[in-house]
Amino acid sequence: MNKLAVKRVYDAYEETDGYRILVDRLWPRGIKKENAHLDAWNKDIAPSHELRKWYGHDPEKYAAFAGKYTEELNENEEASAFAQQVQQLLKEGNVTLLYSAKTKENNAAVLAQWLMEKKEK
C-alpha cells in the first residue's frame, strides 16, 4: 500500500517520497526551486495568513491551531479538491507533504491527519 508522508522541504530528496507537494503559503527561505524536487505547490490549502501569524509555531497553541486550521480546510473548496487529488495520487504511488517549519507541530501534520480522516469517510 502506498503511503502519505510528511517531511521537511529542507530534508534530502528520496525516491520513496513519490509525488512531492509543498503545502506552505510562503516559499521556504534559502532553497532554490530546482533543488526542492517539487511536483506541486498548493498555497491555496495552507492556513490563512492570519492563522499562521497567530500560531507562530508556539507549542502551547498547537491544539487550538489544529482545530482552527481543520475548520479552514473543511470550509475551503480547494481543500476538498486537493483531498480528492491526493487520494488519486496515492493509488499510483507515495505522496509526501512538504513544509518548511522547524517543528513537527505544523500545518502539514494537521493536513495529513485531515486527509486521512477524509479517506476513511
WOWO-V564920 format. One record per residue. N is the residue number from 1. RES is the residue in one small letter. OMEGA is omega in whole degrees, 0 to 359 (* if undefined). Layout:
BEGIN
n:N res:RES omega:OMEGA
n:N res:RES omega:OMEGA
END
This chain:
BEGIN
n:1 res:m omega:180
n:2 res:n omega:185
n:3 res:k omega:173
n:4 res:l omega:182
n:5 res:a omega:176
n:6 res:v omega:186
n:7 res:k omega:176
n:8 res:r omega:183
n:9 res:v omega:180
n:10 res:y omega:178
n:11 res:d omega:184
n:12 res:a omega:174
n:13 res:y omega:176
n:14 res:e omega:179
n:15 res:e omega:182
n:16 res:t omega:177
n:17 res:d omega:183
n:18 res:g omega:181
n:19 res:y omega:186
n:20 res:r omega:183
n:21 res:i omega:173
n:22 res:l omega:184
n:23 res:v omega:175
n:24 res:d omega:177
n:25 res:r omega:182
n:26 res:l omega:177
n:27 res:w omega:181
n:28 res:p omega:181
n:29 res:r omega:171
n:30 res:g omega:179
n:31 res:i omega:179
n:32 res:k omega:182
n:33 res:k omega:181
n:34 res:e omega:179
n:35 res:n omega:183
n:36 res:a omega:181
n:37 res:h omega:181
n:38 res:l omega:169
n:39 res:d omega:180
n:40 res:a omega:174
n:41 res:w omega:183
n:42 res:n omega:179
n:43 res:k omega:187
n:44 res:d omega:179
n:45 res:i omega:178
n:46 res:a omega:177
n:47 res:p omega:177
n:48 res:s omega:179
n:49 res:h omega:181
n:50 res:e omega:180
n:51 res:l omega:180
n:52 res:r omega:180
n:53 res:k omega:180
n:54 res:w omega:182
n:55 res:y omega:178
n:56 res:g omega:181
n:57 res:h omega:175
n:58 res:d omega:184
n:59 res:p omega:180
n:60 res:e omega:180
n:61 res:k omega:188
n:62 res:y omega:182
n:63 res:a omega:179
n:64 res:a omega:177
n:65 res:f omega:181
n:66 res:a omega:179
n:67 res:g omega:181
n:68 res:k omega:179
n:69 res:y omega:177
n:70 res:t omega:176
n:71 res:e omega:178
n:72 res:e omega:180
n:73 res:l omega:181
n:74 res:n omega:182
n:75 res:e omega:186
n:76 res:n omega:179
n:77 res:e omega:178
n:78 res:e omega:181
n:79 res:a omega:178
n:80 res:s omega:177
n:81 res:a omega:178
n:82 res:f omega:180
n:83 res:a omega:178
n:84 res:q omega:179
n:85 res:q omega:181
n:86 res:v omega:179
n:87 res:q omega:178
n:88 res:q omega:179
n:89 res:l omega:180
n:90 res:l omega:175
n:91 res:k omega:184
n:92 res:e omega:182
n:93 res:g omega:179
n:94 res:n omega:175
n:95 res:v omega:179
n:96 res:t omega:175
n:97 res:l omega:184
n:98 res:l omega:179
n:99 res:y omega:181
n:100 res:s omega:183
n:101 res:a omega:179
n:102 res:k omega:182
n:103 res:t omega:178
n:104 res:k omega:177
n:105 res:e omega:188
n:106 res:n omega:182
n:107 res:n omega:181
n:108 res:a omega:178
n:109 res:a omega:178
n:110 res:v omega:180
n:111 res:l omega:179
n:112 res:a omega:178
n:113 res:q omega:179
n:114 res:w omega:179
n:115 res:l omega:180
n:116 res:m omega:177
n:117 res:e omega:177
n:118 res:k omega:182
n:119 res:k omega:183
n:120 res:e omega:182
n:121 res:k omega:*
END
